[in-house]
Amino acid sequence: MNIKTIISAAFAGSMTLLAAGPAISQAVPDNLLNAELRKGWRMSDGDQMAALRLTLAPGWKTYWRAPGEGGIPPSFNWTGSRNIAGVSFHWPKPQVYDVNGVRVIGYRDELVLPIEFTPVDPTQPVSVSAAIDLGVCDEICVPMSITVSAELDSTAKPDPMIEAALTARPEDAAKAGLSAARCSAEPIRDGLRMTANMTIPQVGPDEFAVVELADTSVWISPADTRRSGGDLTATADMVPPNAQPFALDRSSIRITIFGGSGRVVDLQGCTG
């Protein structure tokens, strides 16, 4: 079955500016966004490697999973898929942009996002259907909804485009020289303040860290990042929906270090 792609712009009234300031007038191009679900291939462990490919109008951007101070995080709804037990994203390293004085993190012109599907039964076909909400931005930001669906091919050979995107993922922290990562937390009025102390060589001249949790319902502030010799410290506030202190699972903490020189390092989990 051929890939079916349906794109609908969810303008919902006036377009949203990325940052406060004077009104900005910008025409939205007809070729703003094209979406494709690349079918990929079945791997030796039975999982299916596929990818979402987004092609944007020249100069326009879409956002990383943690979009920074003014972006729109993408969301995925897999209802309607068949023979899917799990979904894992393999995000290529994003770029950092200054938009009207606001730091945002994302991809310009194109994103190839490898997605790994774990079948319930590896011997049966995998059918994927996804409803995706995301932001597409230049001087203005347009919220959009897209739907992609496909029957994935279990016999195809590896796709060079997907392989290139997998190669472009952030560096693993251990390979970047991380020797220790310790996280502590203290309660605050509406949640927790988490401090991560990482012993790692300098990643670049303008380091900053982005802190994430597996539970995306928890709001996390931009991290205050400081370096002292061989140690990098990142402190961020975490506020859950009920605005109460909570038990922090340190293994679920993900920290991405941006070096300001194109290097990006990924760290999953830390000790107490």
C-alpha positions, 0 to 999 in steps of 0.5 A: 500500500502506498504511503498516505499523507494528509496535511491540514493547517490548524490556523485557529484564528490569528497566527501566533508570534514566537515572542512578544513585540511589534506585530509581524506580517509574513505571508505563509507559503503554499509549500509550507510543509510536506510530510512523508512516512518512510517505511524503513526496514525490519531489523534483526531484533524484530523491530521496524525502523522507519522515519518521519520526513518533514520538508519545510519551505526555505527558511522555516523551522520546526521544533525538537522534542524540547523546543527551548524558551519559545517553541512548540513541542511536537506531540504524536498520537498513534491511535489507529496503528496495528501490531504496535507494542512500543514506539521509540524516537531517535532524534538527530541533533538539533540546532539552536536559534535566536528568534527575537531574543528567544532561544529555540531548538529545532530544525530548519528546512528539513527533519528526518526523524527515525522512529523504531516500532516494536511489533506485538507479533514480529511475524505479522505486518505492522500498520502505522497511523499517526496524528501529529501536532507541531509548530512550523515557524519563521517570523511567525509560528503556525500551529499545524496538524498532520496525519501520516499512515503506512503499511511498513515493509518487513523485507526492505533493505536499510534506507540510506536517508534514515541511516544518515539521520541515525548517524546524526544523533547526539554523542553519547555522554560516556563516549564524550568523556563523562565519568560521573553524573550525580543528581540531587533534589530539594522540595520547592513550594510547587515541585522540586529543584533538581541539580545535576553535577556532571564530570565531563570535558568541556563540550564547547565554548557556550555550554548550556544544558536542557533537562527532561523527564520521561513524564512530559506533564512535568513543567521544567524550567530552562536550566541554569548551567555553570562550569567549574574546571572539569565539572558542569552543573545544571539546575532546573525547577520541576513543577508537576500538574498538581504543583506539589513536591514529588518523588524523583526517579533519577533514572528518568532524567535526561540531560542534553548538553549543547556546546555552542559549536555544533556539538551535542551530548546526550546523558540518560539517568544519573545517580543520587 
